[in-house]
Amino acid sequence: MHKLLIQLGLRFDDPHEEQSFVRSFTLDDLGRTQAAMVLGAFVFCSFSAMDWILSPDAWAIATALRLAVAVLVLVPATLLLSRPDARPFAEWIYLVYCVVPGCMLSLIYVFLRPSFDHGAAGLIVVILFVSTLLPLRVSSFGVFAVLTWTCFALFETIATHDNPGLALVNNAEIGAAYALSLYGVGAREFRARRQFRTTGELQVEKERSEATLAELRAAQAQLVQAEKLAALGQLVAGVAHEINTPIGLALTTSTAFDHDLAELRRTVASGQIRRSDLTRSVDRLSEGAGLVFANLTRAADLVQNFKQVAVDQATEDRRRFEMRPWLTELMSTLDPILRRKGHEVRLACPDGILLDSYPGALAQVVSNLALNAVIHAFPEGRTGTLLVDVSRLGDTQIRMTVRDDGRGIPPENRQRIFDPFFTTGRDKGSTGLGLHIVYNLVVSTLRGQIAIDSEEGVGTGVTIDLPVTVP
């Protein structure tokens, strides 16, 4: 029997899976099932009105039996399902709930004369209720059918009949009702099992997909971090190269200082110093001091600007800052990279624009756009202009446009320009994450909007609308 049920799809091979299904099947929508059980108890008792019509002299006994079944079995069984510790035995509770009134109905018909002439209709109502409103499996329904039909046939033999031939008709009708209901219960269970297995497989696949997605997100986060560090590394290289010039000039000037001071010291020691020699030496020392001061100031400004930009990009702190001086500092750190390639940077930003935002994220956006233009907009050997234009959009927003006059973006690539890992410069070491990072920072962190327009041979413009105060 066990193997037959497995072949029919009415049982699982795995005992744990079978137990899990039984719990799910019998306890699914428990509130609706309990409501149906209350309704069943009410209908079982209300049929006492039919008993009165069939046999008024036996109505009291029949009603007492119906009420006893409802009070002692049907209502307690319904309430018992509300206890969590009883729910593992839900199918047994359903079976007792069904079998007791089904068997007692046959006993009631013994007292109602000649009630077995109408007994099939009453039992068929019970069968219909059990097969449609209670979550019984085929095996449990089979137990119910055997017990209730046996009681019906047994009590029918001791009852009186106005028409003895109706016994055969009654059992034929009941048998047909059992057969049809058994098929309905089996079909319902088969569909429930198939859905249960499908749901389980989908859950496993969902967990596997979520684990894979988590791994991909972790890998993407690492790549994004690597891309950020790479951009910062380019700034470091550019600033270091730019600092070398003023530091080198200051060092050369200080060396000349040492030579001029030694010459002046020898002249003074000889006691034959002339006014013209002293004036010339003072002028040279003054000029040298000016050169040293100017170059060291230039180096200090570069270091300070780079320090602020690096701090902003390394942290995610929110602060209030003025756009023009902040942007000037940022572009000064990018200037060595751009000027080394021969590109010109133009900055247009009115004074007085204050943002309450994330300067680190915004610095990352502008840096990535500038570096992306250097790599992709201008082929090797070609120079161009990068324009950063900032304007107000009312009192609550600003618009930043970063535009180059490079070679532009082909039409087939414009829809994918912000996709992760999409790049046309993979052979040059590009990862395809620069503009993807820009998009995420603008939309997620800065709570703004970004759009791109480009024409081949003319250039590319990236327009970013940002709130003055991040929500």
C-alpha positions as CSV (number, residue, x, y, z in Angstrom):
1,M,0.0,0.0,0.0
2,H,2.9,2.3,0.9
3,K,4.5,1.8,-2.5
4,L,1.2,2.2,-4.3
5,L,0.6,5.5,-2.7
6,I,4.1,6.6,-3.7
7,Q,3.5,5.6,-7.3
8,L,0.2,7.5,-7.3
9,G,1.9,10.6,-6.1
10,L,0.1,10.4,-2.7
11,R,3.1,9.9,-0.5
12,F,6.8,11.0,-0.5
13,D,9.7,8.7,-0.2
14,D,11.5,10.8,2.3
15,P,9.8,10.4,5.8
16,H,10.9,13.9,6.8
17,E,9.4,15.4,3.7
18,E,6.2,13.4,4.3
19,Q,5.9,14.7,7.9
20,S,6.5,18.2,6.8
21,F,3.8,17.9,4.1
22,V,1.3,16.4,6.5
23,R,1.8,19.3,8.9
24,S,1.5,21.8,6.2
25,F,-1.6,20.1,4.6
26,T,-3.6,19.5,7.8
27,L,-2.8,22.9,9.4
28,D,-2.9,25.2,6.4
29,D,-5.6,27.9,6.8
30,L,-6.5,26.4,10.2
31,G,-8.9,29.3,11.0
32,R,-11.0,28.4,8.0
33,T,-11.0,24.8,8.9
34,Q,-12.2,25.5,12.4
35,A,-15.0,27.7,11.1
36,A,-16.1,24.8,8.9
37,M,-16.1,22.5,11.9
38,V,-18.3,24.9,13.8
39,L,-20.6,25.0,10.8
40,G,-20.6,21.2,10.6
41,A,-21.6,20.9,14.3
42,F,-24.5,23.4,13.7
43,V,-25.8,21.6,10.6
44,F,-25.5,18.2,12.4
45,C,-27.7,19.5,15.2
46,S,-30.1,21.4,13.0
47,F,-31.1,18.2,11.2
48,S,-33.1,17.3,14.3
49,A,-35.9,19.2,12.5
50,M,-35.8,16.6,9.8
51,D,-36.0,13.9,12.5
52,W,-39.2,15.5,13.8
53,I,-40.7,15.3,10.4
54,L,-39.7,11.6,9.9
55,S,-40.6,10.3,13.4
56,P,-42.0,12.7,16.1
57,D,-42.2,10.0,18.7
58,A,-38.4,9.4,18.5
59,W,-37.4,13.0,18.1
60,A,-36.3,13.5,21.7
61,I,-33.9,10.5,21.6
62,A,-32.5,11.6,18.2
63,T,-32.0,15.2,19.3
64,A,-30.3,14.1,22.5
65,L,-27.9,11.9,20.6
66,R,-27.1,14.8,18.2
67,L,-26.5,17.3,21.0
68,A,-24.4,14.8,22.9
69,V,-22.2,14.3,19.8
70,A,-21.8,18.0,19.3
71,V,-21.1,18.8,22.9
72,L,-18.8,15.8,23.7
73,V,-17.0,15.5,20.3
74,L,-17.5,18.1,17.7
75,V,-17.0,21.3,19.8
76,P,-14.1,19.9,21.9
77,A,-12.3,18.7,18.8
78,T,-12.7,22.2,17.2
79,L,-11.4,23.9,20.4
80,L,-8.6,21.4,20.8
81,L,-7.0,22.5,17.5
82,S,-6.4,25.9,19.1
83,R,-3.8,24.3,21.4
84,P,-0.3,24.3,19.8
85,D,0.6,21.1,21.5
86,A,-2.4,19.3,19.9
87,R,-1.8,20.4,16.4
88,P,0.7,17.6,15.5
89,F,-2.3,15.3,16.0
90,A,-4.6,17.4,13.8
91,E,-5.4,14.7,11.3
92,W,-6.4,12.3,14.1
93,I,-8.6,15.0,15.5
94,Y,-10.2,15.5,12.1
95,L,-10.8,11.8,11.8
96,V,-12.5,11.5,15.2
97,Y,-14.6,14.6,14.3
98,C,-15.8,12.9,11.1
99,V,-16.1,9.2,12.2
100,V,-18.1,9.8,15.4
101,P,-21.1,11.7,13.9
102,G,-20.9,9.5,10.8
103,C,-21.4,6.4,12.9
104,M,-23.8,8.0,15.3
105,L,-26.0,9.1,12.4
106,S,-26.7,5.4,11.6
107,L,-27.6,4.8,15.3
108,I,-30.0,7.7,15.2
109,Y,-31.7,6.3,12.1
110,V,-32.4,3.1,14.1
111,F,-34.7,5.0,16.3
112,L,-36.4,7.0,13.5
113,R,-38.8,4.7,11.7
114,P,-38.6,4.0,8.9
115,S,-35.7,6.4,8.6
116,F,-33.2,4.1,6.8
117,D,-35.4,4.6,3.7
118,H,-33.9,8.2,3.8
119,G,-30.6,7.3,5.4
120,A,-28.5,7.6,2.3
121,A,-29.2,11.3,1.9
122,G,-28.1,12.1,5.5
123,L,-24.8,10.1,5.2
124,I,-24.1,11.6,1.8
125,V,-24.3,15.1,3.4
126,V,-21.7,14.0,5.9
127,I,-19.5,12.5,3.2
128,L,-19.8,15.8,1.2
129,F,-18.8,17.8,4.2
130,V,-15.8,15.7,5.0
131,S,-14.5,15.5,1.5
132,T,-14.8,19.2,0.7
133,L,-14.3,21.2,3.9
134,L,-11.8,19.1,6.0
135,P,-8.1,18.6,5.0
136,L,-8.1,14.8,5.2
137,R,-5.6,12.7,3.1
138,V,-6.7,9.7,1.0
139,S,-5.6,7.3,3.7
140,S,-7.6,9.1,6.5
141,F,-10.6,9.4,4.2
142,G,-10.4,5.7,3.5
143,V,-10.5,5.0,7.2
144,F,-13.5,7.3,7.6
145,A,-15.3,5.6,4.7
146,V,-14.7,2.0,6.0
147,L,-15.9,2.8,9.5
148,T,-19.0,4.9,8.6
149,W,-20.1,2.6,5.8
150,T,-19.7,-0.5,8.1
151,C,-21.8,1.2,10.8
152,F,-24.4,2.1,8.3
153,A,-24.6,-1.4,6.9
154,L,-24.6,-2.9,10.3
155,F,-27.4,-0.8,11.8
156,E,-29.4,-1.0,8.6
157,T,-29.7,-4.8,9.1
158,I,-31.6,-4.3,12.4
159,A,-33.8,-1.4,11.2
160,T,-37.2,-1.7,9.8
161,H,-38.0,-0.7,6.2
162,D,-41.2,0.1,4.4
163,N,-39.5,-0.9,1.2
164,P,-36.7,-3.5,1.8
165,G,-35.4,-3.0,-1.7
166,L,-34.2,0.5,-0.8
167,A,-31.3,-1.0,1.2
168,L,-29.5,-1.9,-2.0
169,V,-30.3,1.5,-3.5
170,N,-29.0,3.3,-0.4
171,N,-25.7,1.4,-0.3
172,A,-25.2,1.9,-4.1
173,E,-25.7,5.7,-3.6
174,I,-23.4,5.8,-0.6
175,G,-20.8,3.7,-2.4
176,A,-20.9,6.1,-5.4
177,A,-20.6,9.1,-3.0
178,Y,-17.6,7.5,-1.3
179,A,-16.0,6.7,-4.7
180,L,-16.5,10.2,-6.1
181,S,-15.3,11.8,-2.8
182,L,-12.3,9.6,-2.6
183,Y,-11.3,10.6,-6.1
184,G,-11.9,14.3,-5.2
185,V,-9.8,14.0,-2.0
186,G,-7.1,12.2,-3.9
187,A,-6.9,14.8,-6.6
188,R,-6.8,17.6,-4.0
189,E,-4.0,15.9,-2.1
190,F,-2.1,15.1,-5.3
191,R,-2.2,18.8,-6.3
192,A,-1.2,19.9,-2.8
193,R,1.7,17.5,-2.8
194,R,2.9,18.7,-6.2
195,Q,2.6,22.4,-5.0
196,F,4.3,21.5,-1.8
197,R,7.3,20.0,-3.6
198,T,7.4,22.8,-6.1
199,T,7.3,25.4,-3.3
200,G,10.1,23.5,-1.6
201,E,12.2,23.4,-4.7
202,L,11.6,27.1,-5.3
203,Q,12.6,27.9,-1.8
204,V,15.8,25.9,-2.2
205,E,16.5,27.7,-5.5
206,K,15.7,31.1,-3.9
207,E,18.1,30.4,-1.1
208,R,20.8,29.3,-3.6
209,S,20.1,32.4,-5.7
210,E,20.3,34.7,-2.7
211,A,23.5,33.1,-1.6
212,T,24.9,33.6,-5.1
213,L,23.6,37.2,-5.2
214,A,25.3,37.9,-1.9
215,E,28.6,36.5,-3.2
216,L,28.2,38.6,-6.4
217,R,27.4,41.7,-4.3
218,A,30.5,41.0,-2.1
219,A,32.6,40.6,-5.2
220,Q,31.2,43.8,-6.7
221,A,31.7,45.7,-3.5
222,Q,35.4,44.6,-3.6
223,L,35.7,45.7,-7.2
224,V,34.0,49.0,-6.5
225,Q,36.4,49.6,-3.6
226,A,39.3,48.7,-5.8
227,E,38.0,51.1,-8.4
228,K,37.7,53.9,-5.8
229,L,41.3,53.2,-4.6
230,A,42.5,53.1,-8.2
231,A,41.0,56.6,-8.8
232,L,42.5,57.9,-5.6
233,G,45.8,56.3,-6.6
234,Q,45.8,58.3,-9.9
235,L,45.2,61.4,-7.9
236,V,48.1,60.5,-5.6
237,A,50.4,60.0,-8.6
238,G,49.3,63.2,-10.3
239,V,49.7,65.3,-7.1
240,A,53.0,63.7,-6.3
241,H,54.3,64.5,-9.8
242,E,53.0,68.1,-9.5
243,I,54.6,68.6,-6.1
244,N,57.9,67.4,-7.4
245,T,58.2,70.6,-9.4
246,P,57.9,73.3,-6.7
247,I,59.8,71.1,-4.2
248,G,62.6,70.7,-6.8
249,L,62.7,74.4,-7.5
250,A,62.8,75.2,-3.8
251,L,65.6,72.7,-3.3
252,T,67.6,74.2,-6.3
253,T,67.1,77.7,-5.0
254,S,68.2,76.7,-1.5
255,T,71.4,75.2,-3.0
256,A,72.0,78.5,-4.8
257,F,71.4,80.2,-1.4
258,D,74.2,78.2,0.1
259,H,76.6,79.2,-2.7
260,D,75.7,82.9,-2.5
261,L,76.0,83.0,1.3
262,A,79.4,81.3,1.1
263,E,80.5,83.9,-1.5
264,L,79.2,86.7,0.7
265,R,80.9,85.2,3.7
266,R,84.3,85.1,2.0
267,T,83.9,88.7,0.7
268,V,83.0,90.0,4.2
269,A,85.9,88.0,5.7
270,S,88.4,89.6,3.3
271,G,87.4,93.1,4.5
272,Q,87.2,94.3,1.0
273,I,83.5,94.3,0.5
274,R,82.0,96.8,-1.8
275,R,78.6,98.3,-1.7
276,S,77.6,97.0,-5.1
277,D,78.7,93.5,-4.1
278,L,76.6,93.7,-1.0
279,T,73.6,95.1,-2.8
280,R,73.8,92.3,-5.5
281,S,74.1,89.6,-2.9
282,V,71.1,90.9,-1.0
283,D,69.0,91.1,-4.2
284,R,69.9,87.5,-5.1
285,L,69.1,86.3,-1.6
286,S,65.8,88.2,-1.7
287,E,64.9,86.8,-5.1
288,G,65.8,83.3,-3.9
289,A,63.7,83.6,-0.8
290,G,60.8,84.7,-2.9
291,L,61.2,81.7,-5.1
292,V,61.5,79.3,-2.2
293,F,58.4,80.9,-0.5
294,A,56.3,80.7,-3.7
295,N,57.2,77.1,-4.5
296,L,56.8,75.9,-1.0
297,T,53.4,77.7,-0.8
298,R,52.4,76.0,-4.1
299,A,53.4,72.6,-2.7
300,A,51.6,73.3,0.6
301,D,48.4,74.2,-1.3
302,L,48.6,71.1,-3.3
303,V,49.1,68.9,-0.2
304,Q,46.3,70.7,1.6
305,N,43.8,70.4,-1.3
306,F,44.7,66.8,-1.8
307,K,44.4,66.1,1.9
308,Q,40.8,67.4,2.0
309,V,39.8,65.6,-1.2
310,A,41.4,62.4,0.1
311,V,39.6,62.7,3.5
312,D,36.3,63.4,1.7
313,Q,36.7,60.3,-0.5
314,A,37.8,58.1,2.3
315,T,34.9,59.0,4.5
316,E,31.1,59.2,4.1
317,D,30.5,62.1,6.5
318,R,27.9,64.6,5.7
319,R,28.7,68.3,6.1
320,R,27.9,71.7,4.9
321,F,30.3,73.2,2.4
322,E,30.4,76.0,-0.3
323,M,30.5,74.7,-3.8
324,R,33.0,77.0,-5.5
325,P,36.0,76.7,-3.1
326,W,35.4,73.0,-2.6
327,L,35.3,72.4,-6.4
328,T,38.4,74.6,-6.9
329,E,40.3,72.4,-4.4
330,L,39.1,69.2,-6.1
331,M,40.0,70.4,-9.6
332,S,43.4,71.4,-8.3
333,T,44.1,67.8,-7.4
334,L,42.8,66.7,-10.8
335,D,44.7,69.4,-12.7
336,P,48.1,67.7,-12.7
337,I,46.6,64.6,-14.4
338,L,44.7,66.6,-17.0
339,R,47.5,69.1,-17.7
340,R,50.0,66.3,-18.1
341,K,47.9,65.0,-20.9
342,G,47.6,68.5,-22.4
343,H,43.9,69.0,-21.5
344,E,42.4,72.3,-20.4
345,V,40.0,72.5,-17.5
346,R,37.4,75.2,-17.2
347,L,35.4,75.8,-14.1
348,A,32.2,77.9,-14.0
349,C,30.5,78.1,-10.6
350,P,28.9,81.2,-9.0
351,D,29.8,82.1,-5.4
352,G,27.4,81.5,-2.5
353,I,26.1,78.0,-3.4
354,L,26.0,76.0,-0.2
355,L,25.4,72.3,0.0
356,D,24.4,70.1,2.9
357,S,25.5,66.9,1.4
358,Y,28.3,64.3,1.2
359,P,31.4,65.9,-0.3
360,G,33.2,62.5,-0.5
361,A,30.6,61.0,-2.7
362,L,30.4,64.1,-4.9
363,A,34.2,64.2,-5.2
364,Q,34.2,60.6,-6.3
365,V,31.5,61.5,-8.9
366,V,33.5,64.4,-10.4
367,S,36.8,62.5,-10.2
368,N,35.4,59.5,-12.0
369,L,33.8,61.7,-14.7
370,A,37.1,63.6,-15.3
371,L,39.2,60.5,-15.3
372,N,36.7,58.7,-17.6
373,A,36.9,61.6,-20.0
374,V,40.8,61.4,-20.0
375,I,40.7,57.7,-20.8
376,H,37.8,57.4,-23.2
377,A,37.0,60.8,-24.7
378,F,40.4,61.7,-26.0
379,P,42.5,59.1,-28.0
380,E,46.2,59.0,-27.3
381,G,47.8,62.2,-28.5
382,R,44.6,64.3,-28.8
383,T,44.0,67.1,-26.4
384,G,40.7,68.7,-25.4
385,T,38.7,70.8,-22.9
386,L,36.8,69.6,-19.9
387,L,34.1,72.0,-18.7
388,V,32.6,71.8,-15.2
389,D,29.6,74.1,-15.0
390,V,27.5,74.5,-11.8
391,S,24.2,76.5,-11.7
392,R,21.2,76.9,-9.5
393,L,17.8,75.3,-10.1
394,G,15.6,77.3,-7.9
395,D,16.2,77.3,-4.1
396,T,16.4,73.6,-3.5
397,Q,18.5,72.2,-6.3
398,I,21.7,72.7,-8.3
399,R,22.7,71.4,-11.7
400,M,26.2,70.3,-12.4
401,T,27.3,69.6,-16.0
402,V,30.6,67.9,-16.8
403,R,31.2,68.2,-20.6
404,D,34.1,67.3,-22.8
405,D,34.7,67.9,-26.5
406,G,36.1,64.4,-27.2
407,R,35.0,61.8,-29.6
408,G,31.6,61.0,-28.1
409,I,29.8,57.8,-27.4
410,P,28.5,55.5,-30.1
411,P,24.7,55.2,-30.1
412,E,24.7,51.5,-29.4
413,N,26.6,52.1,-26.2
414,R,24.6,55.0,-24.7
415,Q,21.9,52.8,-23.1
416,R,24.5,50.7,-21.4
417,I,26.9,53.4,-20.2
418,F,25.9,53.1,-16.6
419,D,25.7,49.3,-16.5
420,P,28.2,47.6,-14.2
421,F,31.3,46.1,-15.9
422,F,30.4,47.6,-19.3
423,T,33.5,49.2,-20.8
424,T,35.1,49.7,-24.2
425,G,38.5,50.1,-22.7
426,R,39.1,46.7,-21.1
427,D,42.3,46.3,-23.0
428,K,43.5,49.5,-21.2
429,G,42.8,48.1,-17.8
430,S,39.3,49.6,-17.4
431,T,36.9,47.6,-15.2
432,G,33.6,49.2,-16.4
433,L,32.7,50.3,-12.9
434,G,33.6,54.0,-13.0
435,L,30.3,55.3,-14.4
436,H,28.3,52.6,-12.5
437,I,29.8,54.0,-9.3
438,V,28.9,57.5,-10.4
439,Y,25.3,56.5,-11.1
440,N,24.9,54.7,-7.7
441,L,26.5,57.6,-5.8
442,V,24.3,60.2,-7.5
443,V,21.0,58.3,-7.1
444,S,21.5,56.5,-3.8
445,T,23.8,58.7,-1.7
446,L,23.3,62.2,-3.1
447,R,19.6,61.6,-3.9
448,G,19.9,63.2,-7.3
449,Q,19.3,62.5,-10.9
450,I,21.9,61.9,-13.7
451,A,21.5,62.0,-17.5
452,I,24.0,61.7,-20.3
453,D,24.0,63.1,-23.8
454,S,26.6,62.5,-26.4
455,E,27.2,63.0,-30.1
456,E,30.0,61.2,-32.0
457,G,32.8,63.6,-32.9
458,V,31.3,66.5,-30.8
459,G,31.6,65.3,-27.2
460,T,29.8,64.1,-24.2
461,G,27.9,65.9,-21.4
462,V,26.8,64.5,-18.1
463,T,24.1,66.4,-16.3
464,I,23.6,65.9,-12.6
465,D,20.7,67.5,-10.7
466,L,21.3,67.5,-6.9
467,P,19.3,68.7,-3.9
468,V,20.9,71.5,-1.9
469,T,20.1,69.6,1.2
470,V,20.1,65.8,1.0
471,P,16.8,64.4,2.4
